[in-house]
Amino acid sequence: MLAKSAMTVCLIRSNRKHLFEEILFHVQYDSLTKSLSRHHFMQSASTAIQHAQKSQRDTTLMMVDIDYFKRINDEFGHQAGDEALQHFVKITQSILR
């Protein structure tokens, strides 16, 4: 009986850790594109700027807004818009760090 209790506690802890990591991922990343969420990007950018200032290094950060993106959704539907966003992020991530 004691072994069952220990195993149960172990499983609960393992599941809780997995669920916490999953929730953290969904907070930090966009579910469609798997790119940083705006909130997490802003936090990361702030940290990077502070680090660059302390180390006196040049740093470049980029945030992109796709102009007229609504037109893609309106003319071709949200599925096409989703695919366009995923493609844009994939190409951008392959080029940039």
C-alpha positions as CSV (number, residue, x, y, z in Angstrom):
1,M,0.0,0.0,0.0
2,L,2.9,2.4,0.8
3,A,4.5,1.7,-2.6
4,K,1.2,2.5,-4.3
5,S,1.0,5.8,-2.5
6,A,4.6,6.7,-3.4
7,M,3.9,5.8,-7.1
8,T,0.7,7.9,-7.1
9,V,2.5,10.9,-5.7
10,C,5.3,10.5,-8.3
11,L,2.8,10.3,-11.1
12,I,0.9,13.4,-9.9
13,R,4.2,15.4,-9.7
14,S,5.2,14.2,-13.1
15,N,1.9,15.2,-14.6
16,R,1.8,18.5,-12.8
17,K,5.3,19.3,-14.1
18,H,4.3,18.4,-17.7
19,L,1.1,20.5,-17.5
20,F,3.0,23.5,-16.1
21,E,5.5,23.3,-19.0
22,E,2.7,23.0,-21.5
23,I,0.9,26.0,-20.0
24,L,4.1,28.0,-20.0
25,F,4.7,27.2,-23.6
26,H,1.2,28.4,-24.5
27,V,1.8,31.7,-22.6
28,Q,5.1,32.3,-24.3
29,Y,4.4,31.2,-27.8
30,D,1.6,31.7,-30.4
31,S,-0.3,28.4,-30.9
32,L,-0.6,28.9,-34.7
33,T,2.9,29.9,-35.7
34,K,5.0,28.7,-32.6
35,S,6.7,32.1,-32.6
36,L,7.1,34.2,-29.5
37,S,3.9,35.8,-28.2
38,R,3.9,39.6,-28.2
39,H,4.1,39.7,-24.4
40,H,7.0,37.2,-24.3
41,F,8.7,39.0,-27.2
42,M,8.5,42.3,-25.3
43,Q,9.9,40.7,-22.1
44,S,12.7,39.0,-24.1
45,A,13.5,42.2,-26.0
46,S,13.7,44.2,-22.7
47,T,16.1,41.7,-21.3
48,A,18.2,41.6,-24.4
49,I,18.4,45.4,-24.5
50,Q,19.5,45.6,-20.8
51,H,22.1,42.9,-21.4
52,A,23.5,44.7,-24.5
53,Q,23.7,48.0,-22.6
54,K,25.6,46.3,-19.7
55,S,28.0,44.6,-22.1
56,Q,28.2,47.6,-24.4
57,R,27.4,45.5,-27.4
58,D,25.3,46.4,-30.5
59,T,22.0,44.6,-30.6
60,T,19.2,44.6,-33.2
61,L,15.7,43.5,-32.5
62,M,12.9,43.3,-35.0
63,M,9.1,43.3,-34.6
64,V,7.1,43.0,-37.8
65,D,3.6,44.1,-38.6
66,I,2.3,42.7,-41.9
67,D,0.4,45.5,-43.6
68,Y,-2.9,44.7,-45.3
69,F,-3.0,41.2,-43.8
70,K,-6.7,41.5,-43.2
71,R,-7.2,41.6,-46.9
72,I,-5.8,38.0,-47.2
73,N,-8.4,36.8,-44.7
74,D,-11.2,38.7,-46.3
75,E,-10.4,37.6,-49.9
76,F,-9.2,34.0,-49.3
77,G,-10.5,33.0,-45.9
78,H,-9.0,32.5,-42.5
79,Q,-7.4,29.2,-43.4
80,A,-5.4,30.9,-46.2
81,G,-4.5,33.6,-43.7
82,D,-3.3,31.1,-41.2
83,E,-1.2,29.3,-43.8
84,A,0.3,32.7,-44.9
85,L,1.2,33.5,-41.3
86,Q,2.8,30.1,-40.8
87,H,4.7,30.4,-44.1
88,F,5.9,33.9,-43.2
89,V,7.2,32.8,-39.8
90,K,8.9,29.7,-41.2
91,I,10.8,31.8,-43.8
92,T,11.6,34.5,-41.3
93,Q,12.9,32.1,-38.7
94,S,15.1,30.3,-41.3
95,I,16.8,33.7,-42.2
96,L,17.1,35.3,-38.7
97,R,18.4,34.2,-35.4
